[in-house]
Amino acid sequence: MKRIAAFTLTSWSAAGLLYVGQHSVALIAISGVVALAGFDLLRP
Protein backbone atom coordinates (compact mmCIF):
# COMPACT_ATOMS: atom_id res chain seq x y z
CA MET A 1 0.00 0.00 0.00
CA LYS A 2 2.88 2.35 0.75
CA ARG A 3 4.33 1.78 -2.72
CA ILE A 4 1.06 2.69 -4.40
CA ALA A 5 0.77 5.82 -2.26
CA ALA A 6 4.37 6.81 -3.08
CA PHE A 7 3.74 6.19 -6.78
CA THR A 8 0.59 8.31 -6.69
CA LEU A 9 2.42 11.08 -4.88
CA THR A 10 5.30 11.11 -7.37
CA SER A 11 2.92 11.00 -10.34
CA TRP A 12 0.95 13.97 -9.05
CA SER A 13 4.18 15.78 -8.22
CA ALA A 14 5.42 15.29 -11.77
CA ALA A 15 2.09 16.51 -13.14
CA GLY A 16 2.26 19.56 -10.87
CA LEU A 17 5.78 20.36 -12.04
CA LEU A 18 4.65 20.10 -15.65
CA TYR A 19 1.74 22.43 -14.97
CA VAL A 20 3.88 25.02 -13.19
CA GLY A 21 6.80 24.88 -15.61
CA GLN A 22 5.00 24.60 -18.91
CA HIS A 23 7.59 26.59 -20.80
CA SER A 24 10.66 25.66 -18.78
CA VAL A 25 12.83 22.91 -20.23
CA ALA A 26 14.52 22.36 -16.87
CA LEU A 27 11.23 21.75 -15.03
CA ILE A 28 10.04 19.44 -17.80
CA ALA A 29 13.22 17.40 -17.38
CA ILE A 30 12.86 17.35 -13.59
CA SER A 31 9.26 16.19 -13.86
CA GLY A 32 10.43 13.35 -16.10
CA VAL A 33 12.97 12.32 -13.48
CA VAL A 34 10.31 12.44 -10.76
CA ALA A 35 7.94 10.32 -12.88
CA LEU A 36 10.65 7.73 -13.59
CA ALA A 37 11.50 7.60 -9.90
CA GLY A 38 7.84 6.85 -9.20
CA PHE A 39 7.88 3.98 -11.68
CA ASP A 40 11.02 2.65 -10.00
CA LEU A 41 9.16 2.47 -6.66
CA LEU A 42 6.75 -0.09 -8.12
CA ARG A 43 9.46 -2.64 -8.89
CA PRO A 44 9.46 -5.61 -6.53
C-alpha positions in Angstrom: 0.0 0.0 0.0 2.9 2.4 0.8 4.3 1.8 -2.7 1.1 2.7 -4.4 0.8 5.8 -2.3 4.4 6.8 -3.1 3.7 6.2 -6.8 0.6 8.3 -6.7 2.4 11.1 -4.9 5.3 11.1 -7.4 2.9 11.0 -10.3 0.9 14.0 -9.1 4.2 15.8 -8.2 5.4 15.3 -11.8 2.1 16.5 -13.1 2.3 19.6 -10.9 5.8 20.4 -12.0 4.6 20.1 -15.7 1.7 22.4 -15.0 3.9 25.0 -13.2 6.8 24.9 -15.6 5.0 24.6 -18.9 7.6 26.6 -20.8 10.7 25.7 -18.8 12.8 22.9 -20.2 14.5 22.4 -16.9 11.2 21.8 -15.0 10.0 19.4 -17.8 13.2 17.4 -17.4 12.9 17.4 -13.6 9.3 16.2 -13.9 10.4 13.3 -16.1 13.0 12.3 -13.5 10.3 12.4 -10.8 7.9 10.3 -12.9 10.6 7.7 -13.6 11.5 7.6 -9.9 7.8 6.9 -9.2 7.9 4.0 -11.7 11.0 2.6 -10.0 9.2 2.5 -6.7 6.7 -0.1 -8.1 9.5 -2.6 -8.9 9.5 -5.6 -6.5 
